[in-house]
């Protein structure tokens, strides 16, 4: 663990256990370790110190408990990732895992109590070490204004980053997911949670998508010239599909670039599709008619509707990462993965498993019959040119 990167917060009301956790994190190499005895104290602390990489969070405590604290930081972006440390029963902790996913926080894992240094070290190794130290607390506490977001968009500060999907059996790259990163000249890499809602309010989601597709097609062609056939997957908000002109604009863009829809996938979260209107269904059908693949993203993270899954023209399921995180110690998660694989096979739909972070997880998923996956074990998101170099380096090994 590098001593130059990780900033941690321990939220624990038991003074001795808090002291042990602080000492353990420092021994494991965390650059800065802060501590608080309840959620209110932790929030006040974050106003002073700014965003932290990870919070080691107890759930039960006097005053503001861990549940309320997580709700509040989920809305502000003050915390990048969470490790749960609680003596609550496993079924209750599993429900908290679901809550954390819905809040948009990155759950690294659950260490229970008492703490074990080896397990904690493994979880700390999963932290996305994008720079945050230069972000002042004022940035972490509030989302960016409409003016700032519009100016950033005009100055092309929003960039496409690429995270590979891979075949669990062969290690072969079978596609990439295109993600958005705001590279701010002062604050560094800004979390999407802080700017995506404002982009939506500004009506800029379509422009962002089109710019990502255009950039993705350039990277895709470069990869093809190097001998790599990559499917490009883009995140699409269900509200965008209510405007039928989006599909015609995408079709015109593909024609202008001499590309076809067969090399593209559009990923939509299930939460926005439970009440899909006729215009949304029309747009989905048109995307499929263009040859594009459609993936239902974070499957199982919301309130899944199997009826909608059958009614809408998806041909891929991306299973939420929370099931993989708890694969080793939760029989229910193993059962969900196995059932989803069977469901995908019966519906003729490809299943992609998100959140693969260890080789043990990869091997366990292989034993369950998984074929395609995505996660930090294989590759983190990276800029397009870096991704092309990464592909070349892998092919020469």
C-alpha positions in Angstrom: 0.0 0.0 0.0 1.5 3.3 -1.1 1.8 5.8 1.7 1.3 8.7 -0.8 -2.2 8.1 -2.0 -5.0 6.9 0.4 -6.9 9.1 2.7 -9.2 7.2 5.1 -11.9 8.0 7.6 -12.8 5.6 10.5 -16.4 6.0 11.7 -16.7 3.9 14.9 -18.3 4.8 18.2 -16.3 2.3 20.3 -13.1 4.2 21.3 -10.9 1.1 21.6 -12.1 -0.4 18.3 -11.7 3.0 16.6 -8.1 3.3 17.9 -7.3 -0.2 16.6 -8.8 0.6 13.2 -6.8 3.9 12.9 -3.6 2.2 13.9 -4.2 -0.7 11.4 -4.9 1.7 8.5 -1.7 3.7 9.3 0.3 0.5 9.5 -1.1 -0.5 6.1 0.2 2.7 4.6 -2.7 5.1 4.4 -1.4 8.6 3.9 -3.9 10.3 6.2 -6.3 8.7 8.6 -9.2 10.7 10.2 -11.6 9.4 12.9 -15.1 10.2 14.1 -17.4 8.7 16.7 -20.7 9.3 14.9 -22.0 10.4 11.6 -22.6 14.1 12.5 -19.0 14.4 13.7 -17.8 12.7 10.5 -19.7 15.2 8.3 -18.3 18.1 10.1 -14.8 16.7 9.7 -15.3 16.2 6.0 -16.2 19.9 5.6 -12.7 20.7 6.9 -10.5 17.9 5.3 -12.4 17.4 2.0 -13.1 14.2 0.1 -11.6 10.9 1.4 -10.8 7.8 -0.6 -12.5 5.4 1.8 -14.5 5.3 5.0 -14.3 2.3 7.3 -17.9 2.5 8.6 -19.7 0.9 11.5 -23.5 0.9 11.2 -24.8 1.0 14.8 -23.9 3.9 17.0 -25.4 6.6 19.2 -26.2 9.9 17.5 -26.2 9.8 13.7 -25.6 6.2 12.8 -23.7 4.7 9.8 -26.9 4.3 7.7 -27.8 8.0 7.9 -24.2 9.0 7.3 -24.0 6.9 4.1 -27.2 8.4 2.9 -25.8 11.9 3.3 -22.4 11.3 1.7 -24.0 9.4 -1.2 -25.7 12.7 -2.2 -22.6 14.9 -1.8 -19.7 12.9 -3.2 -17.6 13.4 -0.1 -16.6 9.7 0.1 -15.3 7.7 -2.9 -15.6 4.2 -1.4 -16.9 2.3 1.6 -15.7 -0.7 3.7 -18.4 -1.9 6.1 -17.2 -3.0 9.6 -20.2 -4.2 11.6 -21.3 -7.0 13.8 -24.8 -7.0 12.4 -26.2 -10.3 11.0 -25.1 -11.0 7.4 -28.6 -10.6 5.9 -28.8 -7.0 7.4 -25.4 -6.2 6.1 -26.3 -7.5 2.7 -29.3 -5.1 2.6 -26.9 -2.3 3.5 -24.7 -3.4 0.5 -27.8 -2.9 -1.7 -28.4 0.5 -0.2 -24.8 1.6 -0.8 -25.0 0.5 -4.5 -28.2 2.5 -4.9 -26.5 5.5 -3.4 -23.8 5.3 -6.1 -21.0 4.6 -3.6 -18.2 2.2 -4.3 -18.5 -0.7 -1.8 -15.0 -2.3 -1.5 -16.2 -5.0 0.9 -17.3 -6.1 4.3 -14.7 -6.9 7.0 -17.1 -7.6 9.9 -15.7 -7.5 13.4 -13.1 -7.9 14.8 -10.8 -6.4 12.1 -8.3 -8.5 10.3 -5.3 -6.7 8.8 -4.9 -9.1 5.8 -8.5 -8.7 4.8 -8.4 -5.0 5.2 -5.2 -4.7 3.2 -6.9 -6.7 0.3 -9.8 -4.3 0.3 -7.6 -1.2 0.4 -5.8 -2.5 -2.7 -9.1 -2.1 -4.6 -9.3 1.6 -4.1 -9.5 3.7 -7.3 -6.5 5.9 -6.7 -7.5 8.8 -9.0 -6.2 12.0 -7.4 -8.5 13.7 -5.0 -6.1 15.5 -2.6 -6.3 18.7 -4.6 -10.1 18.9 -4.4 -11.1 21.4 -1.7 -13.9 20.5 0.7 -16.2 23.1 -1.1 -16.0 21.0 -4.3 -16.7 17.7 -2.5 -19.7 19.2 -0.7 -21.7 20.5 -3.6 -22.4 19.6 -7.2 -21.0 21.9 -9.8 -23.1 24.8 -11.0 -24.7 24.9 -14.4 -22.4 27.6 -15.6 -19.3 25.6 -14.6 -20.6 22.5 -16.3 -21.5 24.3 -19.5 -18.1 26.0 -19.6 -16.3 22.7 -19.1 -18.4 21.1 -21.8 -17.5 23.9 -24.2 -13.8 23.6 -23.3 -13.9 19.8 -23.9 -12.9 18.9 -20.4 -15.2 15.8 -20.4 -13.2 12.8 -21.7 -14.0 9.2 -22.7 -12.2 6.6 -20.7 -12.3 2.9 -21.6 -12.6 -0.2 -19.4 -12.1 -3.6 -21.1 -14.5 -6.5 -20.9 -12.9 -9.9 -21.1 -13.4 -13.6 -21.6 -13.0 -15.3 -18.3 -11.6 -18.5 -19.9 -9.1 -17.1 -22.4 -8.4 -13.6 -21.1 -9.2 -12.2 -24.5 -10.6 -8.7 -24.7 -14.1 -8.8 -26.1 -15.2 -5.2 -25.8 -14.9 -2.0 -23.8 -17.3 0.1 -21.8 -16.9 3.9 -22.5 -17.1 6.0 -19.3 -17.0 9.7 -18.8 -14.4 11.5 -16.8 -14.2 15.3 -16.1 -10.5 16.3 -16.2 -10.6 19.6 -14.4 -7.5 21.9 -14.8 -7.7 22.8 -11.1 -9.5 20.0 -9.2 -8.1 17.0 -11.2 -10.4 14.1 -12.0 -14.0 14.9 -10.8 -16.3 12.1 -9.8 -19.3 11.6 -12.3 -21.6 11.7 -9.3 -20.8 15.4 -9.0 -21.5 16.4 -12.6 -23.8 13.9 -14.3 -27.0 15.2 -12.7 -26.1 18.7 -13.8 -25.4 17.5 -17.3 -28.8 16.0 -17.4 -30.4 19.2 -16.1 -28.5 21.2 -18.7 -29.8 19.0 -21.5 -26.3 17.9 -22.4 -26.6 14.2 -22.2 -27.2 13.7 -25.9 -24.3 15.9 -26.9 -22.1 14.0 -24.4 -23.2 10.7 -25.8 -22.6 11.7 -29.4 -19.2 13.0 -28.6 -18.3 9.8 -26.8 -19.6 7.7 -29.8 -17.6 9.8 -32.2 -14.4 9.4 -30.1 -15.1 5.8 -29.5 -15.4 5.1 -33.3 -11.9 6.6 -33.8 -10.5 4.4 -31.0 -12.4 1.4 -32.4 -10.9 1.9 -35.9 -7.4 2.3 -34.5 -7.9 -0.9 -32.6 -9.1 -2.7 -35.7 -6.0 -1.5 -37.6 -3.9 -3.1 -34.8 -5.8 -6.4 -35.2 -8.3 -6.0 -32.3 -12.0 -6.2 -32.9 -13.7 -4.2 -30.1 -17.3 -3.7 -29.3 -17.9 -0.2 -27.8 -20.5 0.0 -25.0 -22.0 3.4 -24.1 -24.1 4.3 -21.1 -27.5 5.6 -22.1 -30.1 7.2 -19.9 -33.6 6.0 -20.4 -34.9 9.6 -20.5 -32.8 10.1 -23.7 -34.8 7.4 -25.5 -38.0 9.4 -25.1 -36.7 11.7 -28.0 -37.0 9.6 -31.2 -34.5 11.9 -33.0 -31.6 10.6 -31.0 -31.6 7.3 -32.9 -31.7 9.0 -36.3 -28.8 11.3 -35.2 -26.8 8.2 -34.1 -27.6 6.6 -37.4 -26.4 9.6 -39.4 -23.2 9.8 -37.3 -22.4 6.1 -38.1 -23.0 6.7 -41.8 -20.8 9.8 -41.7 -18.0 7.8 -40.1 -18.4 4.8 -42.3 -19.3 2.6 -39.4 -22.2 0.2 -38.5 -24.2 -0.4 -35.4 -22.9 -3.9 -35.1 -19.8 -2.7 -33.2 -21.8 -0.7 -30.6 -23.7 -1.7 -27.4 -25.9 0.7 -25.4 -26.2 0.0 -21.7 -29.3 1.1 -19.8 -29.9 0.7 -16.1 -33.0 -1.2 -15.2 -34.4 1.4 -12.8 -35.2 3.8 -15.7 -37.0 1.1 -17.7 -39.7 -0.2 -15.3 -42.3 2.1 -16.9 -40.9 2.5 -20.4 -43.3 4.5 -22.6 -44.0 3.7 -26.2 -41.4 6.2 -27.5 -38.7 4.5 -25.5 -39.6 1.1 -26.8 -39.6 2.5 -30.3 -36.1 3.9 -29.8 -34.8 0.6 -28.4 -36.2 -1.3 -31.4 -34.6 1.2 -33.8 -31.2 0.7 -32.1 -31.6 -3.0 -32.6 -32.6 -2.5 -36.2 -29.4 -0.5 -36.7 -27.5 -3.6 -35.5 -26.6 -2.3 -32.1 -26.7 -4.5 -29.0 -28.7 -3.5 -26.0 -27.6 -4.3 -22.4 -29.6 -4.0 -19.2 -27.0 -2.6 -16.8 -26.6 -3.2 -13.0 -29.2 -6.0 -13.2 -30.3 -6.8 -9.7 -29.3 -3.5 -8.3 -32.8 -2.0 -8.6 -36.2 -3.5 -8.5 -36.0 -6.0 -11.3 -39.0 -6.6 -13.5 -38.7 -9.9 -15.3 -41.8 -9.0 -17.3 -40.0 -5.9 -18.7 -36.9 -7.9 -19.4 -39.0 -10.1 -21.6 -40.9 -7.3 -23.3 -37.9 -5.0 -24.2 -35.5 -5.9 -26.9 -32.3 -6.5 -24.8 -29.7 -9.1 -25.8 -27.3 -8.7 -22.9 -27.6 -8.7 -19.1 -24.9 -7.0 -16.9 -25.1 -8.4 -13.4 -24.5 -5.9 -10.7 -21.0 -6.0 -9.0 -22.4 -6.4 -5.5 -23.2 -10.1 -6.2 -19.5 -10.7 -7.0 -18.2 -8.9 -4.0 -20.2 -11.2 -1.7 -19.8 -14.3 -3.7 -17.3 -16.0 -1.3 -19.5 -15.7 1.9 -23.1 -15.3 0.7 -24.8 -18.4 -0.7 -27.7 -16.2 -1.9 -25.4 -14.3 -4.2 -24.0 -17.5 -5.7 -27.6 -18.6 -6.3 -28.5 -15.3 -7.9 -25.5 -15.5 -10.3 -26.3 -19.1 -11.2 -30.0 -18.2 -11.8 -29.1 -15.1 -13.9 -26.8 -17.2 -16.1 -29.6 -19.7 -16.6 -32.1 -16.9 -17.3 -29.7 -15.4 -19.9 -29.3 -18.7 -21.6 -33.0 -19.4 -21.7 -33.7 -15.9 -23.2 -30.8 -16.1 -25.6 -29.1 -13.2 -23.9 -25.4 -12.8 -23.2 -24.5 -12.3 -19.5 -21.6 -10.0 -18.4 -20.5 -10.1 -14.8 -19.3 -6.8 -13.3 -17.0 -6.1 -10.5 -14.4 -9.0 -10.8 -11.5 -7.9 -8.6 -9.6 -11.1 -7.7 -8.5 -14.3 -9.5 -10.4 -16.3 -6.9 -13.6 -14.6 -8.0 -12.8 -15.2 -11.6 -12.2 -18.9 -11.0 -15.4 -19.2 -8.9 -17.4 -17.5 -11.7 -15.9 -19.8 -14.3 -17.0 -22.8 -12.2 -20.5 -21.4 -12.2 -20.5 -21.1 -16.0 -19.7 -17.4 -16.5 -18.0 -16.4 -19.7 -17.7 -12.7 -19.9 -16.7 -10.2 -17.2 -15.4 -6.8 -16.3 -13.5 -5.4 -13.3 -10.3 -4.2 -11.8 -8.7 -7.7 -11.7 -8.4 -7.3 -15.5 -8.2 -3.6 -16.2 -9.2 -0.2 -14.8 -10.8 2.5 -17.0 -8.1 4.4 -19.0 -7.9 7.0 -21.7 -8.2 5.8 -25.3 -4.6 6.1 -26.4 -3.5 4.4 -23.2 -6.0 1.6 -23.8 -4.5 1.1 -27.3 -1.0 0.9 -25.9 -2.3 -1.5 -23.3 -3.7 -3.8 -26.0 -0.5 -3.8 -27.9 1.5 -4.6 -24.7 -0.8 -7.5 -23.9 -0.5 -9.0 -27.4 3.3 -8.9 -27.3 3.5 -10.8 -24.0 
